[in-house]
Amino acid sequence: MFLVLENVVKRFPPRGGAAEVTAVNGVSLSIEKGELVTLLGPSGCGKTTTLRLIGGFEVLTSGRILLDGVGIDNLPPHKRGMSMVFQSYAIFPHLNVFENIAYGLHVQKIPEPEVKRRVRKVLELVNLLGYENRAPNQLSGGQQQRVALARALVMEPKVLLLDEPLSNLDAKLREQMRTEIRRIQQELQITSVYVTHDQIEAMTLSDHIVVMNQGIIEQIGTPEEIYRHPNSQFVANFIGRANFIPAKAKSVQGREAVVECYGKEFQVSCKKGITAGTKGVLVLRPEMLWISDREGVFKGVIKRSVYLGNAIEYEVAVDGASLIVMETNPKRMKLYARGTSVTLDAYMDLAHFLLA
C-alpha cells in the first residue's frame, strides 16, 4: 500500500473549561497508489482532522502514518510530498492567475523556464489557458477553484489532499467540478484523499469511501458496496435514504439469509456475523419499492405524495410504519392522492438485513 494510517489517534487537550476531545480514535486505513479515497461523514466525525493529520497540519497523539513505506509522522507539511486544496480557495488577491499557481515553485527557487513549463501544463489540464493575467476578482467561483487545484498540482505532489473543495460552489458548478476533479485525478493517476459530507460527491468521485462517525471508521468499501451492503443503520441512513423494516432471520448461509418480515419470508443479503434467530431490520431503499396493480409485497395507505418531475415520492403507511417510495418509472408515475389504499411491490432480493 502507498499511504497507510496505523491506529491513528488525535486528542485535543482540555481548553476553556471543556473536557479533552478525541477527534480521531484508532483510525487504520490503507490507500493504493493512484486511488482516490473519500473520507465521508457528518460534521464533527473526524474526517477533516484525519486529513490534516495526513498533511502534517495536526500532530498525532499516537499511531503512525507511512508514505511509500516511510514514516512521515515527524515531518513538517512542506516535506511530506503532499499538496492541499482548501475549502476556502486561499488564493492571493494581489497576484494574478499565473503568479498564484507559480507561487510554490518560486518559493522552491525552481528555474523560471521550468516554472513556465509546469504552470502552462497545469493551466491546460484545468482548462484555464488564456487566463494567466487575470486577477482573482475577475474569475468565477469555479475558475477560482480551478486555480487552487492547479496551484496544488503544479507542485507534482505524491498525494493530493482536498478538504471539501466544492462546498462554496452552487449545485451546477459542483457537478461540473466533480467531473473535472475526477478526470484530472485519473489522467494523472495521482493518489488523492478527499473530504466531504456530501454523499453524491463521494459516490461520484471515489474508488473507495471511508464512512466516519464520532472519530472512528464505520465502513470502508466501493461506492456500490457501501450503498448496497451497509454495515450499520448509520451507514445506510447516511449514504442515500433507507427504509428500516423490522425483521427476523430464520436461517443464514454465509452472507445470505431468509428473513421473516410482516408475516412473509424473503431471501436477502445480510451483514457478516448474523445468525438464525437474530432480530434486526431490512434495509430497503426507496427506489426499490413501487406501487403495483398486482398482489405485491405490502399493503398500505398513501400519507403523502410529492411530484418531482423525474420522480414521485410517496410516504406510505404499512402496518403502523411509514415507508418512503420513490417512483422513477415514467410509465408508472401516476400521482395517487392522500388516503388511497395501495399495494407495494419491491425488489426484495436487493434488500439487506442488519442488526437493529
N, C-alpha and C positions, 0 to 999 in steps of 0.2 A: 504494500500500500504506500501511496505517496505522502499523504498528510494523515497523521494519526494523533488522536487525543486519547490519553490513557487516564481514566479515573480522575478527570479534571474537576477541581472544586474551587469555587470563589466565594469567600465570605467577606462581607463589608462590616467593619467593626462598629460597635455602638456609637451613636452620634446624636447629639442634641436631645438626649433622653430616650431615644429609640433604641430598641434591642438590636443585637447583631443580626444581620440579614444574610442568609445563604442563598445567593442568586443562582449559582450553578452547583449541582450536588451529585458528583460522581459520574460525569458525562464521559463515555467512551465512544469513539467514532473513528472509522477508517474510510478514507476517501481515495479513490484511484486517480491516477494521473489523467487529466483531460476530462474529468467528470464535473458536472455542475450539481451541487448538492444544496438543497434549500433547508434552512432552519425555519420551521413554521410553528406558530403558536400565538396565544393571546398576549396582550401587554403584560409585562412582569413575569413571563415564563422563563427568562434567562437566555433567550436567543441572541440578543444584541450583546450581552455580556460575554457569551461564548465567542462571538465573532471578534470582539475586542481583545479577548484573551489570545486568540489565534494571531491577531495582528500585532500583539505586544503593547496595546494601549491600556491594558489592565494587567496586574501581576497575579500569577497563580497563588492560591493559598496552598494547594497541594495538587499532585498529579504531574503529568508530562505531556509535552507537545513535540512531535517529531516531524520534520520535513525531509523527505527522501532519506530516511534512516538516521538523521542527525537531530539531536535535541536542540531546540531553539528557545527553550524557556527563559534563558537569561540574556537573550539578545534583544537590543532595542529595536523598535519598529523598522527603522531605516536599514537594518542589517538582516532582515528576515526574508528578503527577496519577494516581498508582497506589496501590492498596491490596493488602496481602499477607495471606493466610491461612496460618499456620504449621502445621507438623506437630504441635508441642505447641500446644494451643489458646491459650496465653498469656492466659488470662482472669484478670482481677484478682480474687483470692479475697475481698477485703474490700468489693467492690462488687456490688450486685445486677445482674440482667439488664439493666434499663433503664440503669443507670449505666455498665455495661461498654460497651453499644452507643453511648451518648451521649458517651463519654469524648473521642473525637477532635473532635467537634463543639464541646464545651466548650473544648477547647484552642484551637480556631479562633475562640472567642468568638462563636459563632452565637447569635442571639437565642433565648430559651427557647421561645417558641411554635413557631419553625421547628424547633428540636431535637425537640420533642414530635411534631410532624407527621412528620418524617423517620424518627424511631425507630418510631412506630406503623406507618408504611408498610412498613418492612423486617421488623418483627415479623410482620405479616400475610403478607409474602412468604415468610418461612421457617417459617410455621405455629407461631409462639410467642406469639400474642396471649393474654393472661391469665397469662403467666409473668414479667411485668415486675418483680415484687417478690421473686422467688426468688433465693436465694444460689446461687453456682455449685455448692456441695456438695449442693444439693438437686436437681441436674439429672443426667440420664443422660449417657453419653458422646456419644450422638447429639445431644442437646439442647445440650450444651456446644459441639459443633462448629457447630451452627446459630447460636449466639450469636457465635462467632468469625466466621462468614460474614456475619452481619448487621452486625457492627461494621465489617467491610471495606466492605460495600455501602452503608452509611449515608453514607459519605464521597462517594458518587457519583463513583467514580474513572473515568478514561478506560480504564484497563487493570486487570483483576483478576489477581493472581498467586497461585497456590495451590501450596504445597510439600508434597506427599504428605499432604494434609489428612485422609485416611481411614485412615491406617496404624495408628492406635491403636484402631480400632473392630473389633468382631467381624464375621464374614463376612456375617451377615444385615443388620446395620446398615450395613455398607459398601455393600451392594447398594441399600438404601433411599436412602442419602445420594448415591450416584452418580446415581440418578434425580432426586433433588431438585436437585442442583447443575446438572445439565443443563437441567432445567425452568426454573430461575431464570435461568440464563445466556441461554437462548433467549428467555425472556419479556422480559428487559431488553435483549437484544441487546448485551451488554457484551463487549468484546474480552477474552479470557482466555488466560493461559498456565498450563498445569497440568503439574506434575512428578510422575511416578510410575515405579515399577519394575514395576507390576502391568499385564500386558498386557490383562486383562479390563477394567480401568478405562479404559485408553487406547482400546480398541476401542469401548466403550460411550459414552464422553463426547465423542470428538473429531470435529471437522471434518477436521483433518489431524493426522497423527502424525509426529513427528520422532524417528527412532531414532538414538541416540547411542552411541558406543563409543570409549573412550580419547580423549575430548576432541574428536572430530570427528563430523560427521553422516554416518551410513551411508546413510540414505534418508529422503526426505520424501514422503508420499502420504496418500491417504484410507485409512481402515482396510481397505477392500476391496483397494485397490492393494497395500498393504504385505503383506497376508496372501496374496493370490493371485499376486502378481508380485514377490516379494522380490528385491533386488539382489544379495544375498550369502547365503552359508550362515549367517553370524552373524545376519542379519535373519530368515531363515527359521526358525532354531532358537530365536530369542528370542521371536518372535511365534508362539505356538502350538507345536505339536510337528510334527516333519517326519521323513520317511524320505528318506535321500540314497542314490540308486541310481546306480552308475557307468554312464555312457552316453557316446555319441559322436555329434556332429552329422554327418549325412550330407549334408544340404542345408539352406539357410537362405534365407528370403524375408521381409524385414522383421523383424517380431517373432514369426515362426512358423518352426519348424524340424522337420525329420524326423530323429529320432534313433534310434540302434540301442542296444538295451538287452536283455541276456540273450538275444541272438540274434534278437530281433524288432525291427520298426520301428514307431515311433509318431509321429504329428504332435502337437506340443506348442507352447506358447508359450515364448519364450526371452528372456533378457536382451539388451538392445541391445548390438551390437558382436560378437555371436557369429558365427563364420564356419564354413563347411563344413570338417570335419576336426577341429574343436575337441573336446577331451576334457573332460568335466565330470560333473555329477551331475543327475539328475532329482529335483526336489522333489515328493514325493508325500505329502500329508497323511494321517494315519491314518484319517480319516473317508472318504477317497476309495477305500479298499480294503474288500473284504468276502469272506467265504468263500462260494464258489459251488458249485453242483451241476452246472455245465456246464463246458466246456473251460477257460474263464477265461484269465488272462494269465500267472500264475506258479504253479508247483507248489512246495509246501513242507511242513514238518512243524511242528506246534504245539510250542513250547517252554514256553509259559506262558499261562495264561488266568485272568482276574480278572473276576468278576461284580460290576458296579457298580450294578445296579438298572435305571438308564435306559440302560445300555450294557454291552457285554462287551469288555474289552481283551485282545487276543492279542499274543503275540510269536511270530512265525513265521520259522523258518529257511528261507531261499531262497538256493540256490547259495552257501552259506558266509556269507551276510549275514543279519542279523536285521531283519525288518520289523515295525513296530507297526501293528496293525489295530484300529480302533475300530468295532465293530459297533453301530449305533444303531437299525437297523430291527427293531421288535419281532417281526415275522414271521420274521426270520432269526436271532433271538437264541437259538440252541441252543448250549449250553456244551460245547465239544469238549475232550476230555481231552488231557493232555500226551502227545506221541508220535504223535498222529493225523496221518496224511497228508491234506493238504487242497489244494484248488485255490483260488487267489485271483483274483478279478476286480477291476477297477479302472476308475475314470473317468480313463483315460489322457489324454483331451482336456483335463483340468484340470491335468495335470502341468506343471511349469515347469522349464526347463533353465538351469543356472547353470554358471559356471566352477568347477572343483574347488578 
